[in-house]
Amino acid sequence: MNASSSTVAINTPFKNPAPQADTQKEGRLRQACADFEAIILEKFLKMARDSAPKDGLLDGGFAEDMYRSLHDQELAQKLATGRGMGFGEMLYQQIGQQHPVR
């Protein structure tokens, strides 16, 4: 496999990018599923951070908590775009089977 065939645009919401013929409703559904995946990933990141022991060496207080929250939110958005983790793609497939968008 060559490198050019495996590159995916960073803004495509899933592992298997949609064909160009997607309707506007399909595009909005794909984006909503990718956004939901980002919310799930953000919750995972928050739970992982909360379960890690605090060392007490550098306790930044409220400002550090706010920064870490914003960092987790942005990281979750980046993880959900591009190749994603697959949650959004599965949700899109499930909704598409139950409620076909035409």
N, CA, C and O atoms as a MOPAC input file, in Angstrom:
PM7 MOZYME 1SCF
protein

 N      0.84700 1    -1.16300 1     0.00000 1
 C      0.00000 1     0.00000 1     0.00000 1
 C      0.89600 1     1.22900 1     0.00000 1
 O      1.85300 1     1.31000 1     0.76900 1
 N      0.58500 1     2.16800 1    -0.85100 1
 C      1.39700 1     3.37700 1    -0.88500 1
 C      0.81400 1     4.43900 1     0.04500 1
 O     -0.34000 1     4.35200 1     0.46400 1
 N      1.62100 1     5.42600 1     0.35300 1
 C      1.22300 1     6.43300 1     1.33400 1
 C      0.07500 1     7.29500 1     0.83600 1
 O     -0.73600 1     7.74600 1     1.64400 1
 N     -0.02200 1     7.53900 1    -0.46200 1
 C     -1.07100 1     8.42100 1    -0.96400 1
 C     -2.44700 1     7.79200 1    -0.88600 1
 O     -3.44000 1     8.51200 1    -0.78200 1
 N     -2.53900 1     6.46700 1    -0.93400 1
 C     -3.85500 1     5.83400 1    -0.86100 1
 C     -4.37700 1     5.76400 1     0.56100 1
 O     -5.57600 1     5.56900 1     0.75900 1
 N     -3.51700 1     5.91800 1     1.55800 1
 C     -3.96500 1     5.80300 1     2.94400 1
 C     -4.20200 1     7.15800 1     3.60300 1
 O     -4.59700 1     7.19800 1     4.76900 1
 N     -3.97800 1     8.25600 1     2.91000 1
 C     -4.20800 1     9.55600 1     3.52100 1
 C     -5.67800 1     9.89800 1     3.46700 1
 O     -6.35800 1     9.63500 1     2.47500 1
 N     -6.16300 1    10.49400 1     4.55700 1
 C     -7.54800 1    10.90300 1     4.67200 1
 C     -7.53400 1    12.36000 1     5.09900 1
 O     -6.72900 1    12.75900 1     5.94100 1
 N     -8.41600 1    13.14600 1     4.52600 1
 C     -8.49600 1    14.55100 1     4.91800 1
 C     -8.85500 1    14.65000 1     6.39400 1
 O     -9.63400 1    13.84000 1     6.89700 1
 N     -8.30900 1    15.61300 1     7.07600 1
 C     -8.49700 1    15.72900 1     8.51400 1
 C     -9.94500 1    16.06000 1     8.85700 1
 O    -10.40700 1    15.67400 1     9.93100 1
 N    -10.67000 1    16.74800 1     8.00600 1
 C    -12.02500 1    17.15900 1     8.34100 1
 C    -13.09200 1    16.14300 1     7.97100 1
 O    -14.27100 1    16.40200 1     8.20900 1
 N    -12.73100 1    14.98700 1     7.39500 1
 C    -13.75100 1    13.98600 1     7.12300 1
 C    -14.11800 1    13.30300 1     8.42100 1
 O    -13.22900 1    12.90900 1     9.17600 1
 N    -15.42700 1    13.14600 1     8.71100 1
 C    -15.81500 1    12.71600 1    10.02900 1
 C    -15.63700 1    11.24300 1    10.35300 1
 O    -15.71500 1    10.88900 1    11.52900 1
 N    -15.40100 1    10.35100 1     9.37900 1
 C    -15.31800 1     8.93200 1     9.69800 1
 C    -14.21400 1     8.25400 1     8.91600 1
 O    -13.60800 1     8.84200 1     8.02000 1
 N    -13.96300 1     6.99000 1     9.27600 1
 C    -12.92100 1     6.20500 1     8.62400 1
 C    -13.20300 1     6.02100 1     7.13900 1
 O    -12.29500 1     6.13400 1     6.31500 1
 N    -14.43900 1     5.74200 1     6.79700 1
 C    -14.81800 1     5.58600 1     5.39700 1
 C    -15.52100 1     6.85900 1     4.95300 1
 O    -16.71900 1     7.01600 1     5.19000 1
 N    -14.79200 1     7.77800 1     4.30800 1
 C    -15.39800 1     9.05000 1     3.95600 1
 C    -16.61100 1     8.85300 1     3.05400 1
 O    -16.65200 1     7.93000 1     2.24100 1
 N    -17.58000 1     9.71800 1     3.20600 1
 C    -18.80700 1     9.63600 1     2.42500 1
 C    -18.53100 1     9.97900 1     0.96800 1
 O    -17.66200 1    10.80200 1     0.67900 1
 N    -19.25900 1     9.35800 1     0.05100 1
 C    -19.10400 1     9.73400 1    -1.34400 1
 C    -19.58100 1    11.16400 1    -1.56400 1
 O    -20.32300 1    11.71100 1    -0.74800 1
 N    -19.16100 1    11.75500 1    -2.64800 1
 C    -19.50300 1    13.14400 1    -2.94100 1
 C    -21.00400 1    13.34100 1    -3.13300 1
 O    -21.49200 1    14.46800 1    -3.03800 1
 N    -21.74300 1    12.26500 1    -3.40200 1
 C    -23.17700 1    12.37200 1    -3.67100 1
 C    -24.02700 1    12.45800 1    -2.40700 1
 O    -25.25500 1    12.44100 1    -2.49600 1
 N    -23.40400 1    12.54900 1    -1.23400 1
 C    -24.17900 1    12.67800 1     0.00600 1
 C    -25.11800 1    13.86600 1    -0.09000 1
 O    -24.75600 1    14.92800 1    -0.59500 1
 N    -26.32300 1    13.66700 1     0.40200 1
 C    -27.25500 1    14.78100 1     0.43200 1
 C    -26.91200 1    15.68400 1     1.60100 1
 O    -26.08600 1    15.34000 1     2.44600 1
 N    -27.54200 1    16.82200 1     1.64200 1
 C    -27.29100 1    17.76100 1     2.74500 1
 C    -27.73400 1    17.15700 1     4.06800 1
 O    -27.07100 1    17.35700 1     5.08600 1
 N    -28.85000 1    16.41700 1     4.07500 1
 C    -29.31900 1    15.78400 1     5.31100 1
 C    -28.33700 1    14.72300 1     5.77800 1
 O    -28.08000 1    14.60800 1     6.97600 1
 N    -27.78700 1    13.95000 1     4.86200 1
 C    -26.79100 1    12.94100 1     5.23300 1
 C    -25.55800 1    13.59500 1     5.82100 1
 O    -24.98500 1    13.09400 1     6.78900 1
 N    -25.14800 1    14.71100 1     5.24200 1
 C    -23.99500 1    15.43600 1     5.75900 1
 C    -24.23100 1    15.94400 1     7.16700 1
 O    -23.34600 1    15.86700 1     8.01900 1
 N    -25.43700 1    16.46600 1     7.41300 1
 C    -25.75800 1    16.95100 1     8.76400 1
 C    -25.82100 1    15.79900 1     9.75300 1
 O    -25.39600 1    15.93800 1    10.90000 1
 N    -26.35800 1    14.64200 1     9.30800 1
 C    -26.40900 1    13.47400 1    10.18300 1
 C    -24.99900 1    12.98700 1    10.50200 1
 O    -24.70500 1    12.65100 1    11.64900 1
 N    -24.12600 1    12.94700 1     9.49600 1
 C    -22.73200 1    12.54200 1     9.72800 1
 C    -22.05700 1    13.47300 1    10.72800 1
 O    -21.34000 1    13.01900 1    11.62000 1
 N    -22.28600 1    14.77600 1    10.57900 1
 C    -21.66500 1    15.74400 1    11.48500 1
 C    -22.20200 1    15.58900 1    12.89900 1
 O    -21.44400 1    15.66500 1    13.86600 1
 N    -23.50500 1    15.37100 1    13.02500 1
 C    -24.10000 1    15.18200 1    14.35100 1
 C    -23.53400 1    13.92900 1    15.02300 1
 O    -23.27400 1    13.94000 1    16.22600 1
 N    -23.34100 1    12.85800 1    14.26200 1
 C    -22.77100 1    11.63100 1    14.82200 1
 C    -21.31600 1    11.83800 1    15.23300 1
 O    -20.87900 1    11.32000 1    16.26000 1
 N    -20.56700 1    12.59600 1    14.43200 1
 C    -19.18000 1    12.90000 1    14.78900 1
 C    -19.12300 1    13.77100 1    16.04600 1
 O    -18.25300 1    13.58200 1    16.89500 1
 N    -20.05200 1    14.72600 1    16.16200 1
 C    -20.10600 1    15.57000 1    17.35900 1
 C    -20.44800 1    14.74000 1    18.59600 1
 O    -19.89400 1    14.96300 1    19.67300 1
 N    -21.36700 1    13.77700 1    18.43600 1
 C    -21.71800 1    12.91000 1    19.55700 1
 C    -20.51600 1    12.06300 1    19.96400 1
 O    -20.28200 1    11.84400 1    21.15200 1
 N    -19.75600 1    11.58800 1    18.97900 1
 C    -18.54400 1    10.82400 1    19.28400 1
 C    -17.56400 1    11.68600 1    20.07200 1
 O    -16.91200 1    11.19600 1    20.99400 1
 N    -17.45500 1    12.95700 1    19.71800 1
 C    -16.55900 1    13.86600 1    20.43500 1
 C    -17.00300 1    14.03300 1    21.89000 1
 O    -16.16500 1    14.11100 1    22.78800 1
 N    -18.31400 1    14.08800 1    22.12300 1
 C    -18.83100 1    14.21500 1    23.49200 1
 C    -18.46900 1    12.97600 1    24.30400 1
 O    -18.03600 1    13.08900 1    25.45100 1
 N    -18.64600 1    11.79300 1    23.71300 1
 C    -18.30100 1    10.55000 1    24.40600 1
 C    -16.80800 1    10.52200 1    24.73300 1
 O    -16.41900 1    10.18000 1    25.84900 1
 N    -15.97800 1    10.88000 1    23.76000 1
 C    -14.53400 1    10.87400 1    23.98000 1
 C    -14.12100 1    11.87500 1    25.05300 1
 O    -13.22000 1    11.60600 1    25.84700 1
 N    -14.78300 1    13.03000 1    25.07300 1
 C    -14.46900 1    14.02300 1    26.10300 1
 C    -14.78800 1    13.47900 1    27.49100 1
 O    -14.02900 1    13.69900 1    28.43500 1
 N    -15.90700 1    12.76800 1    27.62000 1
 C    -16.25700 1    12.16500 1    28.91300 1
 C    -15.22700 1    11.11200 1    29.31700 1
 O    -14.85600 1    11.02500 1    30.48700 1
 N    -14.76400 1    10.31100 1    28.35500 1
 C    -13.72200 1     9.32000 1    28.64000 1
 C    -12.44900 1     9.99600 1    29.12700 1
 O    -11.83900 1     9.55600 1    30.10100 1
 N    -12.05000 1    11.06400 1    28.44900 1
 C    -10.83800 1    11.78100 1    28.84200 1
 C    -10.98400 1    12.36500 1    30.25000 1
 O    -10.05000 1    12.31100 1    31.05000 1
 N    -12.15800 1    12.92100 1    30.54300 1
 C    -12.39100 1    13.50300 1    31.86900 1
 C    -12.33000 1    12.41600 1    32.95000 1
 O    -11.71900 1    12.61700 1    33.99900 1
 N    -12.95700 1    11.27800 1    32.69300 1
 C    -12.92700 1    10.19300 1    33.67900 1
 C    -11.50200 1     9.68600 1    33.88500 1
 O    -11.11100 1     9.38900 1    35.01300 1
 N    -10.72800 1     9.58500 1    32.81500 1
 C     -9.34000 1     9.13100 1    32.93900 1
 C     -8.51600 1    10.13100 1    33.73400 1
 O     -7.71000 1     9.74400 1    34.58000 1
 N     -8.71500 1    11.41700 1    33.46400 1
 C     -7.96700 1    12.45300 1    34.18800 1
 C     -8.36000 1    12.48000 1    35.66300 1
 O     -7.50400 1    12.64900 1    36.53200 1
 N     -9.64700 1    12.31500 1    35.94500 1
 C    -10.11200 1    12.33500 1    37.33400 1
 C     -9.61800 1    11.13100 1    38.12300 1
 O     -9.43500 1    11.21700 1    39.33700 1
 N     -9.40000 1    10.00800 1    37.44100 1
 C     -8.95800 1     8.80700 1    38.15500 1
 C     -7.44900 1     8.79500 1    38.40600 1
 O     -6.96800 1     7.99900 1    39.21200 1
 N     -6.70400 1     9.65600 1    37.73600 1
 C     -5.25400 1     9.72100 1    37.93900 1
 C     -4.95700 1    10.41600 1    39.26900 1
 O     -5.61100 1    11.39800 1    39.62200 1
 N     -3.97100 1     9.90400 1    40.00200 1
 C     -3.64200 1    10.54000 1    41.28800 1
 C     -3.02600 1    11.92100 1    41.07200 1
 O     -2.25800 1    12.13600 1    40.13400 1
 N     -3.37300 1    12.82800 1    41.94000 1
 C     -2.79700 1    14.17900 1    41.87500 1
 C     -1.51900 1    14.18100 1    42.68900 1
 O     -1.47700 1    13.68000 1    43.81300 1
 N     -0.46200 1    14.76200 1    42.09800 1
 C      0.82600 1    14.74100 1    42.79000 1
 C      0.98600 1    15.88900 1    43.76800 1
 O      1.81100 1    15.80900 1    44.67800 1
 N      0.21900 1    16.95000 1    43.60200 1
 C      0.29000 1    18.06400 1    44.53500 1
 C      1.47600 1    18.98000 1    44.31800 1
 O      1.57900 1    20.01500 1    44.97600 1
 N      2.37700 1    18.62500 1    43.40900 1
 C      3.55200 1    19.45100 1    43.16200 1
 C      3.15300 1    20.79500 1    42.56300 1
 O      3.57600 1    21.84900 1    43.03700 1
 N      2.35200 1    20.74500 1    41.54000 1
 C      1.89200 1    21.97000 1    40.89400 1
 C      0.37300 1    21.98100 1    40.91100 1
 O     -0.26100 1    21.47400 1    39.98500 1
 N     -0.20500 1    22.54200 1    41.93100 1
 C     -1.65500 1    22.62000 1    42.02400 1
 C     -2.08800 1    23.96600 1    41.48600 1
 O     -1.96400 1    24.98700 1    42.16200 1
 N     -2.60200 1    23.96300 1    40.24900 1
 C     -2.96500 1    25.21100 1    39.58300 1
 C     -4.33200 1    25.73200 1    39.95600 1
 O     -4.68800 1    26.84600 1    39.57200 1
 N     -5.10000 1    24.96500 1    40.68800 1
 C     -6.41600 1    25.41900 1    41.11300 1
 C     -7.40600 1    25.51200 1    39.97300 1
 O     -7.38300 1    24.70200 1    39.04700 1
 N     -8.27500 1    26.50300 1    40.04500 1
 C     -9.34700 1    26.67700 1    39.07400 1
 C     -8.82300 1    26.88400 1    37.66000 1
 O     -9.36800 1    26.31500 1    36.71400 1
 N     -7.77900 1    27.68300 1    37.50000 1
 C     -7.23900 1    27.97800 1    36.17400 1
 C     -6.73400 1    26.70200 1    35.49700 1
 O     -6.96900 1    26.49000 1    34.30700 1
 N     -6.05000 1    25.86800 1    36.24700 1
 C     -5.55100 1    24.61800 1    35.67000 1
 C     -6.71100 1    23.69400 1    35.30900 1
 O     -6.68700 1    23.05700 1    34.25600 1
 N     -7.71300 1    23.61600 1    36.15800 1
 C     -8.88500 1    22.79100 1    35.86300 1
 C     -9.58600 1    23.26800 1    34.59300 1
 O     -9.99900 1    22.45800 1    33.76200 1
 N     -9.71600 1    24.58400 1    34.44900 1
 C    -10.35800 1    25.14900 1    33.26100 1
 C     -9.53400 1    24.83500 1    32.01000 1
 O    -10.08300 1    24.43400 1    30.98400 1
 N     -8.22500 1    25.01900 1    32.10000 1
 C     -7.35700 1    24.72800 1    30.95900 1
 C     -7.45400 1    23.25700 1    30.56400 1
 O     -7.57600 1    22.93700 1    29.38200 1
 N     -7.40100 1    22.36400 1    31.54600 1
 C     -7.46200 1    20.92700 1    31.24000 1
 C     -8.80400 1    20.55400 1    30.63200 1
 O     -8.86700 1    19.71000 1    29.73800 1
 N     -9.87800 1    21.17500 1    31.10800 1
 C    -11.19600 1    20.91900 1    30.55000 1
 C    -11.26100 1    21.35100 1    29.08300 1
 O    -11.76500 1    20.61300 1    28.23800 1
 N    -10.75300 1    22.53700 1    28.78900 1
 C    -10.73300 1    23.02000 1    27.40300 1
 C     -9.81200 1    22.16700 1    26.53400 1
 O    -10.11400 1    21.90200 1    25.37100 1
 N     -8.69300 1    21.74100 1    27.10600 1
 C     -7.76800 1    20.88100 1    26.37300 1
 C     -8.42700 1    19.53900 1    26.04100 1
 O     -8.31300 1    19.05500 1    24.91500 1
 N     -9.10800 1    18.94300 1    27.00800 1
 C     -9.80300 1    17.67700 1    26.77700 1
 C    -10.88900 1    17.82700 1    25.71700 1
 O    -11.07900 1    16.94300 1    24.88100 1
 N    -11.59700 1    18.94900 1    25.75700 1
 C    -12.65400 1    19.19800 1    24.77800 1
 C    -12.06300 1    19.28700 1    23.36400 1
 O    -12.59200 1    18.68200 1    22.43100 1
 N    -10.99000 1    20.02600 1    23.20800 1
 C    -10.35400 1    20.17000 1    21.89100 1
 C     -9.75100 1    18.84700 1    21.42900 1
 O     -9.85700 1    18.49600 1    20.25400 1
 N     -9.12600 1    18.11900 1    22.33400 1
 C     -8.54700 1    16.82500 1    21.99200 1
 C     -9.63200 1    15.85300 1    21.54000 1
 O     -9.43400 1    15.10600 1    20.58200 1
 N    -10.77000 1    15.85700 1    22.21600 1
 C    -11.88800 1    14.99300 1    21.83100 1
 C    -12.39100 1    15.35100 1    20.44100 1
 O    -12.70700 1    14.46200 1    19.65000 1
 N    -12.47000 1    16.64700 1    20.13300 1
 C    -12.89000 1    17.07300 1    18.79100 1
 C    -11.92300 1    16.56900 1    17.73100 1
 O    -12.34300 1    16.08000 1    16.68200 1
 N    -10.63400 1    16.68900 1    18.00400 1
 C     -9.62200 1    16.22700 1    17.04600 1
 C     -9.66300 1    14.71400 1    16.87400 1
 O     -9.49800 1    14.20700 1    15.76500 1
 N     -9.88600 1    13.98600 1    17.98000 1
 C     -9.96300 1    12.52900 1    17.89900 1
 C    -11.19500 1    12.08000 1    17.11600 1
 O    -11.15000 1    11.06800 1    16.41600 1
 N    -12.28400 1    12.81800 1    17.22800 1
 C    -13.53000 1    12.43500 1    16.55500 1
 C    -13.49700 1    12.74900 1    15.06700 1
 O    -14.20200 1    12.10300 1    14.29100 1
 N    -12.69600 1    13.72300 1    14.65100 1
 C    -12.58500 1    14.01900 1    13.22600 1
 C    -11.48200 1    13.15800 1    12.63200 1
 O    -10.77200 1    12.45800 1    13.35400 1
 N    -11.34600 1    13.21100 1    11.35200 1
 C    -10.35600 1    12.36200 1    10.69900 1
 C    -10.80700 1    10.92100 1    10.75200 1
 O    -11.93600 1    10.62000 1    10.36400 1
 N     -9.97800 1    10.03800 1    11.21100 1
 C    -10.31800 1     8.61900 1    11.26300 1
 C    -11.29300 1     8.29200 1    12.39000 1
 O    -12.01700 1     7.30000 1    12.30800 1
 N    -11.32200 1     9.09300 1    13.41800 1
 C    -12.25100 1     8.86100 1    14.51900 1
 C    -11.96700 1     7.56300 1    15.25100 1
 O    -11.00400 1     6.86100 1    14.94300 1
 N    -12.80000 1     7.25500 1    16.20800 1
 C    -12.66900 1     6.02500 1    16.98100 1
 C    -13.68100 1     4.97900 1    16.53100 1
 O    -13.56700 1     3.81200 1    16.90900 1
 N    -14.65500 1     5.37100 1    15.74000 1
 C    -15.63300 1     4.42500 1    15.21000 1
 C    -17.01000 1     4.52400 1    15.82400 1
 O    -17.96200 1     3.96400 1    15.28000 1
 N    -17.15000 1     5.23000 1    16.96200 1
 C    -18.45800 1     5.35100 1    17.59900 1
 C    -19.43900 1     6.08900 1    16.69300 1
 O    -20.56700 1     5.64200 1    16.49200 1
 N    -19.00400 1     7.20900 1    16.15700 1
 C    -19.87000 1     8.01400 1    15.29800 1
 C    -20.26100 1     7.28400 1    14.03500 1
 O    -21.40000 1     7.38600 1    13.57900 1
 N    -19.32700 1     6.55200 1    13.47100 1
 C    -19.61700 1     5.79900 1    12.25000 1
 C    -20.66100 1     4.71800 1    12.52500 1
 O    -21.57900 1     4.52300 1    11.72800 1
 N    -20.52200 1     4.01400 1    13.65100 1
 C    -21.51000 1     2.98700 1    14.00600 1
 C    -22.87900 1     3.61400 1    14.25300 1
 O    -23.89700 1     3.06100 1    13.83800 1
 N    -22.91000 1     4.75500 1    14.91900 1
 C    -24.16600 1     5.44500 1    15.17700 1
 C    -24.81100 1     5.87500 1    13.86100 1
 O    -26.02000 1     5.72700 1    13.68100 1
 N    -24.00900 1     6.40500 1    12.95100 1
 C    -24.51900 1     6.82400 1    11.64300 1
 C    -25.13000 1     5.63500 1    10.88900 1
 O    -26.20700 1     5.76000 1    10.30700 1
 N    -24.45000 1     4.49500 1    10.89800 1
 C    -24.96000 1     3.30500 1    10.23100 1
 C    -26.26900 1     2.84300 1    10.86600 1
 O    -27.21200 1     2.48500 1    10.16100 1
 N    -26.32300 1     2.85200 1    12.18800 1
 C    -27.52500 1     2.41400 1    12.91500 1
 C    -28.70700 1     3.31700 1    12.59600 1
 O    -29.79700 1     2.83300 1    12.29100 1
 N    -28.49700 1     4.61800 1    12.66300 1
 C    -29.58500 1     5.55800 1    12.36600 1
 C    -29.98300 1     5.44700 1    10.90100 1
 O    -31.16900 1     5.50100 1    10.57400 1
 N    -29.00500 1     5.29200 1    10.02200 1
 C    -29.29800 1     5.16100 1     8.59200 1
 C    -30.13500 1     3.94500 1     8.27000 1
 O    -30.95900 1     3.98700 1     7.35600 1
 N    -29.94100 1     2.86600 1     8.99800 1
 C    -30.74700 1     1.65800 1     8.77400 1
 C    -32.16800 1     1.84700 1     9.29200 1
 O    -33.12400 1     1.39400 1     8.66300 1
 N    -32.31000 1     2.50700 1    10.42700 1
 C    -33.62900 1     2.66200 1    11.01700 1
 C    -34.44300 1     3.77500 1    10.37000 1
 O    -35.66500 1     3.67600 1    10.25500 1
 N    -33.75800 1     4.83500 1     9.94900 1
 C    -34.41600 1     5.99900 1     9.35200 1
 C    -33.64600 1     6.42700 1     8.11200 1
 O    -32.81100 1     7.32800 1     8.18900 1
 N    -33.91000 1     5.79700 1     6.96700 1
 C    -33.15300 1     6.16100 1     5.74800 1
 C    -33.33900 1     7.63200 1     5.40200 1
 O    -34.45500 1     8.15100 1     5.40800 1
 N    -32.23500 1     8.28700 1     5.10100 1
 C    -32.24800 1     9.70600 1     4.73200 1
 C    -32.24300 1     9.78800 1     3.21800 1
 O    -31.34000 1     9.27300 1     2.56000 1
 N    -33.25200 1    10.43500 1     2.67300 1
 C    -33.33500 1    10.57900 1     1.20100 1
 C    -33.72900 1    11.97800 1     0.84000 1
 O    -33.85200 1    12.30000 1    -0.34100 1

